[in-house]
Amino acid sequence: MPLKRGKSQKIISSNIKELMKKPSKARAKGVSTLAKKQGITKKEAQRRQAVAIALGSAGKTLKRKKRKSK
């Protein structure tokens, strides 16, 4: 399961699809731990982990929305 190299959106998307197919044993354990800690489903935890890995390999970060201060 080697990931493709590159920073384009097309490469990142294909890497996410590749990571979503079937996690390795080590990643499966990490996914279940993440799901328990954050109180989310395993599928959602797997998706978040795949996005983080794909963006990390591309050298990018996830852009988050700013919270409105009161």
Buried (B, 14 or more C-beta within 10 A) or exposed (E): EEBBEBEEEEBBEBBBEBBBEEBEEEBEEBBBEBBEEEEBEBEEBBBBBBBBBBBEBBEEEEEEEEEEEE
